[in-house]
Amino acid sequence: MCNLACPTGVRIAEINARARAHMVVSGKFTLGTRLRNNILGRSEVLGKLGQPIAPLANALLRNRFIRQMVARTLKIHEKAPLPAFSRQRFSTWFHSRKRSLRTQKKVVYFHGCATEYYEPWVGKAAVQVLEANGYEVIVPPQNCCGLPLLSNGEFSAARQYHASNLRSLIEYTDRGIPIVGTSTSCTLTLKEEAIELLDCYEPEALTVAAHVYDIHEFLRNLWIEGSMNLDFRTVPFEIPYHIPCQFQAHRVGSPAYDIMGLIPGLQILESQAACCGIAGTYGYKSEKYQIAQDVGASLFEFVRASGAPFAACDSETCRWQIMGATSIPVVHPIEIVAAAYGFEGSLSDLFREATPREVDTPSSP
């Protein structure tokens, strides 16, 4: 938000990230802080370790004693909104499913760590929506985008992740195939964050960046072109929606808001809050937790006051932050779009349990 607010365009976030990287290289962080930041920055490693033993890992993360021990030793706040591991990876589901759609229209899906290890239903919804619009979805091998590492000053490790992703994605972008993502922080990293912070201006990086879209940015382009499937069911709910800071940093307006606005019966209460406070891994840290809660307080009150059965937000860490503070389910907008197309999915239970609002229908002539 500092970047967006500065009237002279000073990129405060990048300055801070480079300062943290200098502190890492020069040994300015204490051993405990460096260890904590390394753990928080390696979401892919955590996912690979925790997801195969999801029931046990989740039980440990819910245990109050364990969380207090983690808070004392690693300085990760005991109330920080840690997500639950999924019992199945998204990529396992994707590569095991029967796919009948073979078409000239192809798109690469960059799922990110959150979808792979914690929220596979977001990826399923994305695949369903893209296929409903006539696209064959490709999911190539991929790593963490590297943003958590960049945010914690671990530039060397982030550079390895970014290089690996470029090697995997370049063969598709060379053929003009677009890359879409449901994690707005991942797509921003591929578009510009990794390039700028790592001084990675090689042709391959720039080519990949030019082909990356947030999924709702991609869908809105289809709508503008007149090629988007608009065969939506009525979704009779009024829900709050918060556009994350990093989605605003894409500088493409509010494409998720625009797409959800096409769904009959759906009323969106747009948040005016600047930030949820989590800032990636910032709000997990014991010394930053209360600051993060204070920053997000107006947003939490907005969501609670709406009385809605659920809310929507594009960023996974923002969703977890809002849910942790309000105890109200928060979904990715693409899940709502998938439900509007008639797909059974993560919102099915919420729809059954929630009270729909009355939708005005045109009277007969």
Contacts in CASP RR format, 6 or more apart in sequence:
PFRMAT RR
TARGET T0000
AUTHOR 0000-0000-0000
METHOD contacts of the structure
MODEL  1
MCNLACPTGVRIAEINARARAHMVVSGKFTLGTRLRNNILGRSEVLGKLG
QPIAPLANALLRNRFIRQMVARTLKIHEKAPLPAFSRQRFSTWFHSRKRS
LRTQKKVVYFHGCATEYYEPWVGKAAVQVLEANGYEVIVPPQNCCGLPLL
SNGEFSAARQYHASNLRSLIEYTDRGIPIVGTSTSCTLTLKEEAIELLDC
YEPEALTVAAHVYDIHEFLRNLWIEGSMNLDFRTVPFEIPYHIPCQFQAH
RVGSPAYDIMGLIPGLQILESQAACCGIAGTYGYKSEKYQIAQDVGASLF
EFVRASGAPFAACDSETCRWQIMGATSIPVVHPIEIVAAAYGFEGSLSDL
FREATPREVDTPSSP
1 245 0 8 1.000
1 248 0 8 1.000
1 274 0 8 1.000
1 275 0 8 1.000
2 12 0 8 1.000
2 13 0 8 1.000
3 9 0 8 1.000
3 10 0 8 1.000
3 11 0 8 1.000
3 12 0 8 1.000
3 13 0 8 1.000
3 14 0 8 1.000
3 249 0 8 1.000
4 245 0 8 1.000
4 248 0 8 1.000
4 249 0 8 1.000
6 12 0 8 1.000
11 196 0 8 1.000
14 196 0 8 1.000
14 197 0 8 1.000
17 150 0 8 1.000
17 151 0 8 1.000
17 153 0 8 1.000
17 197 0 8 1.000
18 197 0 8 1.000
20 151 0 8 1.000
20 152 0 8 1.000
20 153 0 8 1.000
21 153 0 8 1.000
21 154 0 8 1.000
21 155 0 8 1.000
21 197 0 8 1.000
22 28 0 8 1.000
23 29 0 8 1.000
23 153 0 8 1.000
24 34 0 8 1.000
24 152 0 8 1.000
24 153 0 8 1.000
24 154 0 8 1.000
24 155 0 8 1.000
27 34 0 8 1.000
29 37 0 8 1.000
32 74 0 8 1.000
32 75 0 8 1.000
33 75 0 8 1.000
35 74 0 8 1.000
36 74 0 8 1.000
36 75 0 8 1.000
36 76 0 8 1.000
36 285 0 8 1.000
37 152 0 8 1.000
37 153 0 8 1.000
37 154 0 8 1.000
37 281 0 8 1.000
38 152 0 8 1.000
38 154 0 8 1.000
39 46 0 8 1.000
39 74 0 8 1.000
39 76 0 8 1.000
40 76 0 8 1.000
40 148 0 8 1.000
40 152 0 8 1.000
40 281 0 8 1.000
40 284 0 8 1.000
40 285 0 8 1.000
41 148 0 8 1.000
41 149 0 8 1.000
41 151 0 8 1.000
41 152 0 8 1.000
41 154 0 8 1.000
41 281 0 8 1.000
42 144 0 8 1.000
42 148 0 8 1.000
42 149 0 8 1.000
42 157 0 8 1.000
43 113 0 8 1.000
43 114 0 8 1.000
43 117 0 8 1.000
43 144 0 8 1.000
43 148 0 8 1.000
44 113 0 8 1.000
44 117 0 8 1.000
44 143 0 8 1.000
44 144 0 8 1.000
44 161 0 8 1.000
46 117 0 8 1.000
47 85 0 8 1.000
47 113 0 8 1.000
47 116 0 8 1.000
47 117 0 8 1.000
47 118 0 8 1.000
48 117 0 8 1.000
49 57 0 8 1.000
50 57 0 8 1.000
50 85 0 8 1.000
50 117 0 8 1.000
51 57 0 8 1.000
51 85 0 8 1.000
51 86 0 8 1.000
51 89 0 8 1.000
51 117 0 8 1.000
53 85 0 8 1.000
54 84 0 8 1.000
54 85 0 8 1.000
54 86 0 8 1.000
54 87 0 8 1.000
55 87 0 8 1.000
57 85 0 8 1.000
58 84 0 8 1.000
58 85 0 8 1.000
60 66 0 8 1.000
61 67 0 8 1.000
61 82 0 8 1.000
61 84 0 8 1.000
64 78 0 8 1.000
67 78 0 8 1.000
67 79 0 8 1.000
68 78 0 8 1.000
70 76 0 8 1.000
70 78 0 8 1.000
71 77 0 8 1.000
71 78 0 8 1.000
71 286 0 8 1.000
75 285 0 8 1.000
75 286 0 8 1.000
75 287 0 8 1.000
76 284 0 8 1.000
76 285 0 8 1.000
76 286 0 8 1.000
77 283 0 8 1.000
77 284 0 8 1.000
77 285 0 8 1.000
77 286 0 8 1.000
77 289 0 8 1.000
79 289 0 8 1.000
80 283 0 8 1.000
80 284 0 8 1.000
80 285 0 8 1.000
80 289 0 8 1.000
81 278 0 8 1.000
81 284 0 8 1.000
81 320 0 8 1.000
81 321 0 8 1.000
81 323 0 8 1.000
81 324 0 8 1.000
81 325 0 8 1.000
82 284 0 8 1.000
82 320 0 8 1.000
83 114 0 8 1.000
83 118 0 8 1.000
83 119 0 8 1.000
83 316 0 8 1.000
83 320 0 8 1.000
84 118 0 8 1.000
85 117 0 8 1.000
85 118 0 8 1.000
86 117 0 8 1.000
86 118 0 8 1.000
86 119 0 8 1.000
86 120 0 8 1.000
88 120 0 8 1.000
89 116 0 8 1.000
89 117 0 8 1.000
89 120 0 8 1.000
90 111 0 8 1.000
90 115 0 8 1.000
90 116 0 8 1.000
90 120 0 8 1.000
90 122 0 8 1.000
90 123 0 8 1.000
90 124 0 8 1.000
91 111 0 8 1.000
91 116 0 8 1.000
91 139 0 8 1.000
93 120 0 8 1.000
93 124 0 8 1.000
94 127 0 8 1.000
94 137 0 8 1.000
94 139 0 8 1.000
95 139 0 8 1.000
99 136 0 8 1.000
101 131 0 8 1.000
101 134 0 8 1.000
101 135 0 8 1.000
101 136 0 8 1.000
101 137 0 8 1.000
102 136 0 8 1.000
103 134 0 8 1.000
103 135 0 8 1.000
103 136 0 8 1.000
105 134 0 8 1.000
105 135 0 8 1.000
105 136 0 8 1.000
106 135 0 8 1.000
106 136 0 8 1.000
106 137 0 8 1.000
106 138 0 8 1.000
106 172 0 8 1.000
106 177 0 8 1.000
107 130 0 8 1.000
107 135 0 8 1.000
107 136 0 8 1.000
107 137 0 8 1.000
107 138 0 8 1.000
107 177 0 8 1.000
107 178 0 8 1.000
107 179 0 8 1.000
107 180 0 8 1.000
107 218 0 8 1.000
108 137 0 8 1.000
108 138 0 8 1.000
108 139 0 8 1.000
108 140 0 8 1.000
108 169 0 8 1.000
108 172 0 8 1.000
108 177 0 8 1.000
108 178 0 8 1.000
108 179 0 8 1.000
108 180 0 8 1.000
109 123 0 8 1.000
109 126 0 8 1.000
109 127 0 8 1.000
109 130 0 8 1.000
109 137 0 8 1.000
109 138 0 8 1.000
109 139 0 8 1.000
109 179 0 8 1.000
109 180 0 8 1.000
109 181 0 8 1.000
110 142 0 8 1.000
110 145 0 8 1.000
110 165 0 8 1.000
110 169 0 8 1.000
110 179 0 8 1.000
110 180 0 8 1.000
110 181 0 8 1.000
110 183 0 8 1.000
110 186 0 8 1.000
110 187 0 8 1.000
110 190 0 8 1.000
110 212 0 8 1.000
111 123 0 8 1.000
111 126 0 8 1.000
111 139 0 8 1.000
111 142 0 8 1.000
111 181 0 8 1.000
111 182 0 8 1.000
111 183 0 8 1.000
112 142 0 8 1.000
112 144 0 8 1.000
112 145 0 8 1.000
112 181 0 8 1.000
112 182 0 8 1.000
112 183 0 8 1.000
112 186 0 8 1.000
113 144 0 8 1.000
114 122 0 8 1.000
114 183 0 8 1.000
114 316 0 8 1.000
114 317 0 8 1.000
115 122 0 8 1.000
115 123 0 8 1.000
115 126 0 8 1.000
115 182 0 8 1.000
115 183 0 8 1.000
115 316 0 8 1.000
118 316 0 8 1.000
119 316 0 8 1.000
119 332 0 8 1.000
121 335 0 8 1.000
121 345 0 8 1.000
121 346 0 8 1.000
122 182 0 8 1.000
122 316 0 8 1.000
122 332 0 8 1.000
122 334 0 8 1.000
122 335 0 8 1.000
122 346 0 8 1.000
123 182 0 8 1.000
123 334 0 8 1.000
124 338 0 8 1.000
124 345 0 8 1.000
124 346 0 8 1.000
125 332 0 8 1.000
125 334 0 8 1.000
125 335 0 8 1.000
125 337 0 8 1.000
125 338 0 8 1.000
125 343 0 8 1.000
125 345 0 8 1.000
125 346 0 8 1.000
126 137 0 8 1.000
126 180 0 8 1.000
126 181 0 8 1.000
126 182 0 8 1.000
126 215 0 8 1.000
126 334 0 8 1.000
126 338 0 8 1.000
127 137 0 8 1.000
128 338 0 8 1.000
128 341 0 8 1.000
128 343 0 8 1.000
129 215 0 8 1.000
129 219 0 8 1.000
129 334 0 8 1.000
129 337 0 8 1.000
129 338 0 8 1.000
129 341 0 8 1.000
130 137 0 8 1.000
130 180 0 8 1.000
130 215 0 8 1.000
131 137 0 8 1.000
132 229 0 8 1.000
132 341 0 8 1.000
132 343 0 8 1.000
133 219 0 8 1.000
133 222 0 8 1.000
133 227 0 8 1.000
133 228 0 8 1.000
133 229 0 8 1.000
134 229 0 8 1.000
138 172 0 8 1.000
138 177 0 8 1.000
140 168 0 8 1.000
140 169 0 8 1.000
140 172 0 8 1.000
141 168 0 8 1.000
142 164 0 8 1.000
142 165 0 8 1.000
142 168 0 8 1.000
142 169 0 8 1.000
143 161 0 8 1.000
143 164 0 8 1.000
143 165 0 8 1.000
144 161 0 8 1.000
145 161 0 8 1.000
145 162 0 8 1.000
145 165 0 8 1.000
145 183 0 8 1.000
145 185 0 8 1.000
145 186 0 8 1.000
145 189 0 8 1.000
145 190 0 8 1.000
145 194 0 8 1.000
146 157 0 8 1.000
146 158 0 8 1.000
146 161 0 8 1.000
146 162 0 8 1.000
146 189 0 8 1.000
146 194 0 8 1.000
147 158 0 8 1.000
147 185 0 8 1.000
147 186 0 8 1.000
147 188 0 8 1.000
147 189 0 8 1.000
147 193 0 8 1.000
147 194 0 8 1.000
147 280 0 8 1.000
148 280 0 8 1.000
148 281 0 8 1.000
149 155 0 8 1.000
149 157 0 8 1.000
149 158 0 8 1.000
149 161 0 8 1.000
150 158 0 8 1.000
150 189 0 8 1.000
150 193 0 8 1.000
150 194 0 8 1.000
150 197 0 8 1.000
150 198 0 8 1.000
151 279 0 8 1.000
151 280 0 8 1.000
151 281 0 8 1.000
151 282 0 8 1.000
152 281 0 8 1.000
155 197 0 8 1.000
155 198 0 8 1.000
158 194 0 8 1.000
158 197 0 8 1.000
158 198 0 8 1.000
159 198 0 8 1.000
159 200 0 8 1.000
162 189 0 8 1.000
162 194 0 8 1.000
162 198 0 8 1.000
162 200 0 8 1.000
162 205 0 8 1.000
165 190 0 8 1.000
165 208 0 8 1.000
166 202 0 8 1.000
166 204 0 8 1.000
166 205 0 8 1.000
166 208 0 8 1.000
169 179 0 8 1.000
169 208 0 8 1.000
170 204 0 8 1.000
170 207 0 8 1.000
170 208 0 8 1.000
172 179 0 8 1.000
172 211 0 8 1.000
173 179 0 8 1.000
173 207 0 8 1.000
173 208 0 8 1.000
173 210 0 8 1.000
173 211 0 8 1.000
174 207 0 8 1.000
176 211 0 8 1.000
177 211 0 8 1.000
178 211 0 8 1.000
178 212 0 8 1.000
178 213 0 8 1.000
178 218 0 8 1.000
179 190 0 8 1.000
179 208 0 8 1.000
179 211 0 8 1.000
179 212 0 8 1.000
179 213 0 8 1.000
180 187 0 8 1.000
180 212 0 8 1.000
180 213 0 8 1.000
180 214 0 8 1.000
180 215 0 8 1.000
180 218 0 8 1.000
181 187 0 8 1.000
181 212 0 8 1.000
181 213 0 8 1.000
181 214 0 8 1.000
181 215 0 8 1.000
182 214 0 8 1.000
182 215 0 8 1.000
182 314 0 8 1.000
182 332 0 8 1.000
182 334 0 8 1.000
183 315 0 8 1.000
183 316 0 8 1.000
184 214 0 8 1.000
184 244 0 8 1.000
184 246 0 8 1.000
184 247 0 8 1.000
184 250 0 8 1.000
184 314 0 8 1.000
184 315 0 8 1.000
185 244 0 8 1.000
185 246 0 8 1.000
185 280 0 8 1.000
185 315 0 8 1.000
185 316 0 8 1.000
185 317 0 8 1.000
187 212 0 8 1.000
187 213 0 8 1.000
187 214 0 8 1.000
187 250 0 8 1.000
188 246 0 8 1.000
188 247 0 8 1.000
188 249 0 8 1.000
188 250 0 8 1.000
190 208 0 8 1.000
190 209 0 8 1.000
190 212 0 8 1.000
191 209 0 8 1.000
191 212 0 8 1.000
191 250 0 8 1.000
192 209 0 8 1.000
194 200 0 8 1.000
194 205 0 8 1.000
195 201 0 8 1.000
195 205 0 8 1.000
195 206 0 8 1.000
195 209 0 8 1.000
213 221 0 8 1.000
214 247 0 8 1.000
214 250 0 8 1.000
214 252 0 8 1.000
214 255 0 8 1.000
214 314 0 8 1.000
215 334 0 8 1.000
216 255 0 8 1.000
216 256 0 8 1.000
216 258 0 8 1.000
216 259 0 8 1.000
216 314 0 8 1.000
216 333 0 8 1.000
216 334 0 8 1.000
217 250 0 8 1.000
217 252 0 8 1.000
217 255 0 8 1.000
219 228 0 8 1.000
219 255 0 8 1.000
219 259 0 8 1.000
219 337 0 8 1.000
220 255 0 8 1.000
220 258 0 8 1.000
220 259 0 8 1.000
222 228 0 8 1.000
223 230 0 8 1.000
223 258 0 8 1.000
223 259 0 8 1.000
223 262 0 8 1.000
229 341 0 8 1.000
230 262 0 8 1.000
231 341 0 8 1.000
232 262 0 8 1.000
232 263 0 8 1.000
232 264 0 8 1.000
232 340 0 8 1.000
232 341 0 8 1.000
233 264 0 8 1.000
233 339 0 8 1.000
233 340 0 8 1.000
233 341 0 8 1.000
233 342 0 8 1.000
234 263 0 8 1.000
234 264 0 8 1.000
234 265 0 8 1.000
234 359 0 8 1.000
235 263 0 8 1.000
235 264 0 8 1.000
235 265 0 8 1.000
235 266 0 8 1.000
235 336 0 8 1.000
235 339 0 8 1.000
235 340 0 8 1.000
236 265 0 8 1.000
236 266 0 8 1.000
236 356 0 8 1.000
236 357 0 8 1.000
236 358 0 8 1.000
236 359 0 8 1.000
237 265 0 8 1.000
237 266 0 8 1.000
237 267 0 8 1.000
237 308 0 8 1.000
237 309 0 8 1.000
237 310 0 8 1.000
237 354 0 8 1.000
237 356 0 8 1.000
237 357 0 8 1.000
238 266 0 8 1.000
238 267 0 8 1.000
238 268 0 8 1.000
238 269 0 8 1.000
238 306 0 8 1.000
238 308 0 8 1.000
238 357 0 8 1.000
239 266 0 8 1.000
239 267 0 8 1.000
239 268 0 8 1.000
239 269 0 8 1.000
239 306 0 8 1.000
239 308 0 8 1.000
239 309 0 8 1.000
239 310 0 8 1.000
239 311 0 8 1.000
239 312 0 8 1.000
239 336 0 8 1.000
240 268 0 8 1.000
240 269 0 8 1.000
240 270 0 8 1.000
240 271 0 8 1.000
240 302 0 8 1.000
240 303 0 8 1.000
240 306 0 8 1.000
240 308 0 8 1.000
240 311 0 8 1.000
240 312 0 8 1.000
241 256 0 8 1.000
241 257 0 8 1.000
241 260 0 8 1.000
241 268 0 8 1.000
241 269 0 8 1.000
241 270 0 8 1.000
241 271 0 8 1.000
241 311 0 8 1.000
241 312 0 8 1.000
241 313 0 8 1.000
241 333 0 8 1.000
242 271 0 8 1.000
242 273 0 8 1.000
242 276 0 8 1.000
242 299 0 8 1.000
242 303 0 8 1.000
242 311 0 8 1.000
242 312 0 8 1.000
242 313 0 8 1.000
242 318 0 8 1.000
242 322 0 8 1.000
243 254 0 8 1.000
243 256 0 8 1.000
243 257 0 8 1.000
243 270 0 8 1.000
243 271 0 8 1.000
243 313 0 8 1.000
243 314 0 8 1.000
244 276 0 8 1.000
244 313 0 8 1.000
244 314 0 8 1.000
244 315 0 8 1.000
244 318 0 8 1.000
245 274 0 8 1.000
245 275 0 8 1.000
245 279 0 8 1.000
246 315 0 8 1.000
247 256 0 8 1.000
247 314 0 8 1.000
247 315 0 8 1.000
254 270 0 8 1.000
256 312 0 8 1.000
256 314 0 8 1.000
256 333 0 8 1.000
257 268 0 8 1.000
257 270 0 8 1.000
259 333 0 8 1.000
259 337 0 8 1.000
260 266 0 8 1.000
260 268 0 8 1.000
260 312 0 8 1.000
260 333 0 8 1.000
260 336 0 8 1.000
260 337 0 8 1.000
261 268 0 8 1.000
263 336 0 8 1.000
263 337 0 8 1.000
263 340 0 8 1.000
264 359 0 8 1.000
265 357 0 8 1.000
265 359 0 8 1.000
266 336 0 8 1.000
266 340 0 8 1.000
267 357 0 8 1.000
268 312 0 8 1.000
269 302 0 8 1.000
269 306 0 8 1.000
269 308 0 8 1.000
271 299 0 8 1.000
271 302 0 8 1.000
271 303 0 8 1.000
272 302 0 8 1.000
273 296 0 8 1.000
273 298 0 8 1.000
273 299 0 8 1.000
273 302 0 8 1.000
275 295 0 8 1.000
275 296 0 8 1.000
275 299 0 8 1.000
276 295 0 8 1.000
276 296 0 8 1.000
276 299 0 8 1.000
276 313 0 8 1.000
276 318 0 8 1.000
276 321 0 8 1.000
276 322 0 8 1.000
277 283 0 8 1.000
277 291 0 8 1.000
277 292 0 8 1.000
277 293 0 8 1.000
277 295 0 8 1.000
277 296 0 8 1.000
277 321 0 8 1.000
278 284 0 8 1.000
278 292 0 8 1.000
278 317 0 8 1.000
278 318 0 8 1.000
278 320 0 8 1.000
278 321 0 8 1.000
279 292 0 8 1.000
280 317 0 8 1.000
281 317 0 8 1.000
282 288 0 8 1.000
282 292 0 8 1.000
283 289 0 8 1.000
283 291 0 8 1.000
283 292 0 8 1.000
283 321 0 8 1.000
292 321 0 8 1.000
293 325 0 8 1.000
296 321 0 8 1.000
296 325 0 8 1.000
299 322 0 8 1.000
300 322 0 8 1.000
300 325 0 8 1.000
300 326 0 8 1.000
303 311 0 8 1.000
303 322 0 8 1.000
303 326 0 8 1.000
303 328 0 8 1.000
303 330 0 8 1.000
304 326 0 8 1.000
304 328 0 8 1.000
308 328 0 8 1.000
309 328 0 8 1.000
309 329 0 8 1.000
309 350 0 8 1.000
309 353 0 8 1.000
309 354 0 8 1.000
309 355 0 8 1.000
310 328 0 8 1.000
310 329 0 8 1.000
310 330 0 8 1.000
310 331 0 8 1.000
310 347 0 8 1.000
310 350 0 8 1.000
310 354 0 8 1.000
311 322 0 8 1.000
311 326 0 8 1.000
311 328 0 8 1.000
311 329 0 8 1.000
311 330 0 8 1.000
311 331 0 8 1.000
312 330 0 8 1.000
312 331 0 8 1.000
312 332 0 8 1.000
312 333 0 8 1.000
312 336 0 8 1.000
313 319 0 8 1.000
313 322 0 8 1.000
313 330 0 8 1.000
313 331 0 8 1.000
313 332 0 8 1.000
313 333 0 8 1.000
314 332 0 8 1.000
314 333 0 8 1.000
316 332 0 8 1.000
318 330 0 8 1.000
319 330 0 8 1.000
319 331 0 8 1.000
319 332 0 8 1.000
320 330 0 8 1.000
322 328 0 8 1.000
322 330 0 8 1.000
323 329 0 8 1.000
323 330 0 8 1.000
329 350 0 8 1.000
331 346 0 8 1.000
331 347 0 8 1.000
331 350 0 8 1.000
335 345 0 8 1.000
335 346 0 8 1.000
335 347 0 8 1.000
336 347 0 8 1.000
338 345 0 8 1.000
338 347 0 8 1.000
339 345 0 8 1.000
339 347 0 8 1.000
339 348 0 8 1.000
339 351 0 8 1.000
END
